[in-house]
Amino acid sequence: MPNKITPLITGIDKSGKIIHKEVLVNKDTLVNIDINGDQIVIKTNTEYCVGKLSECITILKKYKLESINEYIGDKTLLEEGLEQIKGHPISAIFIVHLDNFIIPFFEGNNELNRISFEILRKYQEDIKEQINGGGRQE
């Protein structure tokens, strides 16, 4: 049976590269991927890997997430987010897929970034609570 992958959060830097992904696999496994150059960090409910893509590929294959640089989700929201980056002092955006909104992070503005981080962290906590409590209501 193929894995059902539900995108939750995608982080994209100002150059348009994916730097973060959170997905829900089969409604019960949260997979969190951070990408920094050729280094990745993968966390699931039960697994953890830090290293190069080749060192963590087993976990990615298990969940059918080998294409870590591929955007999963509403392309319209992605285009809107990338448009927001152009000409603005934004260092990254985080797309929250299920609620269709974008959280920006700004270059050199620690106060706004603190607020953005709090919003993102709250959403991440809500996701974990919903998964542990029986899943998100749709």
BALOBA-1460 file (C-alpha; in Angstrom, 3 decimals):
// residues 138
<rec num="1" residu="m" x="0.000" y="0.000" z="0.000"/>
<rec num="2" residu="p" x="1.466" y="3.389" z="-0.972"/>
<rec num="3" residu="n" x="2.082" y="6.003" z="1.683"/>
<rec num="4" residu="k" x="-0.426" y="8.859" z="1.849"/>
<rec num="5" residu="i" x="1.676" y="11.992" z="2.227"/>
<rec num="6" residu="t" x="0.013" y="15.152" z="3.538"/>
<rec num="7" residu="p" x="2.179" y="18.295" z="3.381"/>
<rec num="8" residu="l" x="2.018" y="20.327" z="6.592"/>
<rec num="9" residu="i" x="4.797" y="22.943" z="6.447"/>
<rec num="10" residu="t" x="7.363" y="23.841" z="3.793"/>
<rec num="11" residu="g" x="10.182" y="26.315" z="4.444"/>
<rec num="12" residu="i" x="11.714" y="28.077" z="1.447"/>
<rec num="13" residu="d" x="14.704" y="30.425" z="1.500"/>
<rec num="14" residu="k" x="14.927" y="33.664" z="-0.482"/>
<rec num="15" residu="s" x="16.590" y="31.871" z="-3.412"/>
<rec num="16" residu="g" x="13.586" y="29.540" z="-3.704"/>
<rec num="17" residu="k" x="15.277" y="26.438" z="-2.247"/>
<rec num="18" residu="i" x="13.399" y="24.194" z="0.141"/>
<rec num="19" residu="i" x="15.028" y="24.311" z="3.583"/>
<rec num="20" residu="h" x="12.360" y="22.595" z="5.697"/>
<rec num="21" residu="k" x="9.549" y="20.088" z="5.234"/>
<rec num="22" residu="e" x="7.033" y="18.647" z="7.615"/>
<rec num="23" residu="v" x="4.695" y="16.002" z="6.278"/>
<rec num="24" residu="l" x="2.239" y="13.565" z="7.744"/>
<rec num="25" residu="v" x="2.559" y="10.028" z="6.393"/>
<rec num="26" residu="n" x="-0.493" y="7.757" z="6.617"/>
<rec num="27" residu="k" x="-2.142" y="10.044" z="9.214"/>
<rec num="28" residu="d" x="0.097" y="8.816" z="12.038"/>
<rec num="29" residu="t" x="3.768" y="9.512" z="11.275"/>
<rec num="30" residu="l" x="5.108" y="13.050" z="11.419"/>
<rec num="31" residu="v" x="8.266" y="13.442" z="9.312"/>
<rec num="32" residu="n" x="10.336" y="16.580" z="9.863"/>
<rec num="33" residu="i" x="13.169" y="17.337" z="7.404"/>
<rec num="34" residu="d" x="15.639" y="20.230" z="7.699"/>
<rec num="35" residu="i" x="17.961" y="20.880" z="4.757"/>
<rec num="36" residu="n" x="21.116" y="22.982" z="5.090"/>
<rec num="37" residu="g" x="23.273" y="22.712" z="1.982"/>
<rec num="38" residu="d" x="24.275" y="19.063" z="1.652"/>
<rec num="39" residu="q" x="23.381" y="18.265" z="5.284"/>
<rec num="40" residu="i" x="19.934" y="17.063" z="6.334"/>
<rec num="41" residu="v" x="18.241" y="16.290" z="9.615"/>
<rec num="42" residu="i" x="15.305" y="13.890" z="9.550"/>
<rec num="43" residu="k" x="13.084" y="13.226" z="12.561"/>
<rec num="44" residu="t" x="10.054" y="10.966" z="12.738"/>
<rec num="45" residu="n" x="8.042" y="9.621" z="15.646"/>
<rec num="46" residu="t" x="10.617" y="6.828" z="16.066"/>
<rec num="47" residu="e" x="13.639" y="7.615" z="13.862"/>
<rec num="48" residu="y" x="16.356" y="10.252" z="13.621"/>
<rec num="49" residu="c" x="19.164" y="10.841" z="11.131"/>
<rec num="50" residu="v" x="21.716" y="13.631" z="10.671"/>
<rec num="51" residu="g" x="24.108" y="13.661" z="7.741"/>
<rec num="52" residu="k" x="24.308" y="13.795" z="3.992"/>
<rec num="53" residu="l" x="21.358" y="12.688" z="1.879"/>
<rec num="54" residu="s" x="23.098" y="9.382" z="1.095"/>
<rec num="55" residu="e" x="23.435" y="8.659" z="4.828"/>
<rec num="56" residu="c" x="19.731" y="9.235" z="5.536"/>
<rec num="57" residu="i" x="18.231" y="7.837" z="2.325"/>
<rec num="58" residu="t" x="16.892" y="4.691" z="4.052"/>
<rec num="59" residu="i" x="14.436" y="6.712" z="6.147"/>
<rec num="60" residu="l" x="13.425" y="8.827" z="3.152"/>
<rec num="61" residu="k" x="12.802" y="5.718" z="1.020"/>
<rec num="62" residu="k" x="10.765" y="4.112" z="3.791"/>
<rec num="63" residu="y" x="8.326" y="7.040" z="3.644"/>
<rec num="64" residu="k" x="8.686" y="7.617" z="-0.128"/>
<rec num="65" residu="l" x="10.207" y="11.079" z="0.424"/>
<rec num="66" residu="e" x="13.410" y="10.695" z="-1.614"/>
<rec num="67" residu="s" x="12.743" y="13.917" z="-3.550"/>
<rec num="68" residu="i" x="13.407" y="16.244" z="-0.627"/>
<rec num="69" residu="n" x="13.782" y="19.254" z="-2.930"/>
<rec num="70" residu="e" x="10.409" y="18.666" z="-4.582"/>
<rec num="71" residu="y" x="7.563" y="20.917" z="-3.476"/>
<rec num="72" residu="i" x="4.463" y="19.040" z="-2.338"/>
<rec num="73" residu="g" x="1.335" y="21.112" z="-2.026"/>
<rec num="74" residu="d" x="-0.737" y="23.856" z="-3.606"/>
<rec num="75" residu="k" x="1.373" y="25.476" z="-6.332"/>
<rec num="76" residu="t" x="-0.709" y="28.676" z="-6.105"/>
<rec num="77" residu="l" x="0.343" y="29.129" z="-2.484"/>
<rec num="78" residu="l" x="3.970" y="28.490" z="-3.458"/>
<rec num="79" residu="e" x="3.798" y="31.100" z="-6.233"/>
<rec num="80" residu="e" x="2.199" y="33.617" z="-3.854"/>
<rec num="81" residu="g" x="4.941" y="33.006" z="-1.303"/>
<rec num="82" residu="l" x="7.741" y="33.354" z="-3.840"/>
<rec num="83" residu="e" x="6.159" y="36.573" z="-5.093"/>
<rec num="84" residu="q" x="6.218" y="37.957" z="-1.530"/>
<rec num="85" residu="i" x="9.965" y="37.368" z="-1.347"/>
<rec num="86" residu="k" x="10.755" y="39.436" z="-4.448"/>
<rec num="87" residu="g" x="11.947" y="42.922" z="-3.575"/>
<rec num="88" residu="h" x="11.378" y="42.514" z="0.161"/>
<rec num="89" residu="p" x="13.877" y="41.947" z="2.964"/>
<rec num="90" residu="i" x="12.543" y="38.418" z="3.537"/>
<rec num="91" residu="s" x="15.068" y="35.676" z="4.318"/>
<rec num="92" residu="a" x="12.598" y="32.766" z="4.194"/>
<rec num="93" residu="i" x="8.925" y="31.863" z="4.129"/>
<rec num="94" residu="f" x="7.172" y="28.953" z="5.744"/>
<rec num="95" residu="i" x="4.028" y="27.730" z="4.001"/>
<rec num="96" residu="v" x="1.444" y="26.196" z="6.335"/>
<rec num="97" residu="h" x="-0.451" y="23.954" z="3.944"/>
<rec num="98" residu="l" x="-3.562" y="22.832" z="5.813"/>
<rec num="99" residu="d" x="-4.508" y="26.376" z="6.791"/>
<rec num="100" residu="n" x="-3.233" y="27.997" z="3.559"/>
<rec num="101" residu="f" x="-1.106" y="30.743" z="5.007"/>
<rec num="102" residu="i" x="2.466" y="31.960" z="4.762"/>
<rec num="103" residu="i" x="4.745" y="32.921" z="7.654"/>
<rec num="104" residu="p" x="7.580" y="35.250" z="6.555"/>
<rec num="105" residu="f" x="10.974" y="35.607" z="8.225"/>
<rec num="106" residu="f" x="12.738" y="38.930" z="7.682"/>
<rec num="107" residu="e" x="16.365" y="39.869" z="7.154"/>
<rec num="108" residu="g" x="17.689" y="41.803" z="10.147"/>
<rec num="109" residu="n" x="14.389" y="42.103" z="12.032"/>
<rec num="110" residu="n" x="14.688" y="40.017" z="15.178"/>
<rec num="111" residu="e" x="11.408" y="41.235" z="16.678"/>
<rec num="112" residu="l" x="9.301" y="40.234" z="13.660"/>
<rec num="113" residu="n" x="11.210" y="36.949" z="13.371"/>
<rec num="114" residu="r" x="10.482" y="36.176" z="17.020"/>
<rec num="115" residu="i" x="6.767" y="36.641" z="16.323"/>
<rec num="116" residu="s" x="6.984" y="34.539" z="13.149"/>
<rec num="117" residu="f" x="8.799" y="31.795" z="15.050"/>
<rec num="118" residu="e" x="6.162" y="31.790" z="17.807"/>
<rec num="119" residu="i" x="3.377" y="31.422" z="15.231"/>
<rec num="120" residu="l" x="5.231" y="28.583" z="13.507"/>
<rec num="121" residu="r" x="6.052" y="26.836" z="16.798"/>
<rec num="122" residu="k" x="2.409" y="27.060" z="17.934"/>
<rec num="123" residu="y" x="1.245" y="25.517" z="14.689"/>
<rec num="124" residu="q" x="3.820" y="22.706" z="15.052"/>
<rec num="125" residu="e" x="2.634" y="22.006" z="18.608"/>
<rec num="126" residu="d" x="-0.991" y="21.901" z="17.421"/>
<rec num="127" residu="i" x="-0.067" y="19.390" z="14.711"/>
<rec num="128" residu="k" x="1.686" y="17.102" z="17.201"/>
<rec num="129" residu="e" x="-1.224" y="17.336" z="19.615"/>
<rec num="130" residu="q" x="-3.728" y="16.477" z="16.886"/>
<rec num="131" residu="i" x="-1.651" y="13.495" z="15.727"/>
<rec num="132" residu="n" x="-1.203" y="12.182" z="19.256"/>
<rec num="133" residu="g" x="-4.856" y="12.846" z="20.058"/>
<rec num="134" residu="g" x="-6.283" y="10.996" z="17.078"/>
<rec num="135" residu="g" x="-5.610" y="13.138" z="14.037"/>
<rec num="136" residu="r" x="-6.594" y="16.477" z="12.597"/>
<rec num="137" residu="q" x="-10.265" y="17.159" z="11.996"/>
<rec num="138" residu="e" x="-10.937" y="17.924" z="8.322"/>
